[in-house]
Amino acid sequence: METNQGPLLGKRILLVEDERCVRDTLRELLRHDEHTVVEANNGAEALSLFVKNQFDLVLTDCVMPFVRGAELAARIKHLAPEQPILMITGYDIKPGRMNPVDAVLQKPFDLEGLRTAIGIVLKNLDPAPFQPA
């Protein structure tokens, strides 16, 4: 992906989405830009994966069973405050104290919209890698 500041390719992304068809589509879109995608089908599973691995970006749905996207973001930010988190949702939700994500991408979106959102989140932050205990 080319942006004004160069390519954003080959990132390690934790993809959290409970709907299989949406997760499959997102995985293919992300792989188009050579990202390594680790998948979780709910927030509880994502949190377990997060504490054992390092990611350049967490891409999460908002509404999921067990642990919703905002709660997942709060738990991740507690562990790694600089971890970039991008939320995707069909709801009119904004980042803030109750939703501690770095950006929200509204559904529906296309590949360019996804690329732009990833670029904004990754360029606006200088993430310190989370080191599991």
C-alpha angles and dihedrals in degrees: 000000000000120000132163088275099045136265125338100198136141102025124159107242131187105212114200115188129138097202108083097208092050091047091050092050093047091048091054092047091050093046088053085071093045095255119156106234125204111188133214124178095206142016096259091055090045093053090052091051093045096057091052099045145038122242134185090211141009112213110191140176117231104225114048137138122266098007120025122217096258092050091047090051092050092051093047093047088051089057097037113013094189096049108126112236126186118190123205119201146150090220128089095253127149133197114262146114093311092042107037098189123127095232142355124223114201120224129265100052137149133225093273092051090051092048092049093050092048090048093051094049096045096044095047093055136055099206119208107215114250112238112205115231 
